[in-house]
């Protein structure tokens, strides 16, 4: 069989998701004038993973009405930070999430060898597709 299209998952296949999250969370702490340490990051990483797992099982957001999918995503992402920091109002949590999301885009840490594999596939004229649920 001759493949023409190859689909990659983004997180932990092409990019080191943990390192990307670490960089983004560091920016969040900087914006709050809080000091970075590995303990607070570990606490956030556990919270983040558990938050999204709980949300996937929770019907609450599915019952609420949102004007768009973007507003629904904003609501979920803001509440993640409201739960973690406990001192944030909704609009401040939205701002924190915006900082976090921008930092995720700016501080991409690739998995060792991923760039070489992608370059090789491109040189062989494969169509490369990247998918992610994040």
N, C-alpha and C positions, 0 to 999 in steps of 0.2 A: 504494500500500500504506500502510495506517495503522498505525504502530508504537505499541505500548502499553508495551513494556518496553525499556529501554536498559541494556546491560551495559557497564561501564567496568572496565578493568584499573586497579588501584590505583597501582602503582609507575610513576612517570614519566609518568603520564597525569593523575591527580588530585593526587598528592603528588610532591614532589621527593625521590626516593629517596636521592640522594647527600647532600643536606642533612640528611635524617633520620638516615642512617647516621653522618654527621659528628657530629651532636648526641649520638647514643647512644654513639659511641666516646669522645667527650669525657667522658661520665659514667663510662665504664669506666676511663679514665686517672685521673680524679679519685679513684675508689675505690681505685686502686693507688698513690695519691700520686705520680703521674707527671705531668710537664708536657706540655701540649698543644703540638704544632707540626704544620704542614702536611705535613712530610716523613713523620712517623710515621703520620699519617692516610693519606697516599698509599700507604705500604707496606701498611697494613692493608686498604685498599680493594682493592688488587691481590691480596693474600693471600685475602681474603674471596671475591672473584670466582673466583679459581683454585681455591680449596678446594671451592666448590659445584660447579664444572664437573668437577673430579676425582671428587667424590663421585657425581655423576650417572652417571659412566662406570664407577665401581668397584663390583664385585659383593660386596666384603667385608661391608658392612653388611647386604646382602640375605641373606647366608648365616648371619649371627649371629641368635640368637633373643632377642627382647625380649618382656617381659610385656605391652607395649602400644605403640601407635604414639607415644604421648607419651614413653615411655622411649627409643624409637628416635630421636626428634627431639632429646631431651635429650642423648643420647650424641653425635650428630652435631654439635650446636651447641657442646657442651663441648669436643670435640676440635678444633674450629676455633680456639678460644682457647688450648688447650694447645699447638697447633702454633705459633701466633703468638707467644705470650709465652715459651714453652719452660721456664718455671719453675713452672708450675701443676700441682698435683695435680688429679685428676678433680673432687672435690667443690668445690674453689676455682674451677675452670673453670665448673662449674654455677652457682655464685653470680655469677660475672662475667657469664655469659650471661643470668641473670635480671635483672641490672642493665641490661644492654644491651637486652633485650627490653622492659622497663618503660620505658626512655628512648625507645625507638622509638615507643611508644604515647603518650608525654607530649609529645613535641617534634615534632609534625606540621607540616611546612612544605608548604603547598599550592602547586601550580603556579599561576602568574598566570592569573586568569580562571576557574579551575576552580569556585570557589565561586559565581560569577555564573551559570555554565552550569548547575550543579546547582539553584540557586534558580529559574532560568527553567524548567527541565524539571519541577521540582516544582510550580510555579505552573500548568503545563499538564497536571497530573495524570498524568505519566508515572510508571511504576514504574521505579525506579532500582536496579540491582543492581551491586554492586562485587565483583570477583573478584581473587584474587591467588594466586600460588604461594608467596609469602613468608609 
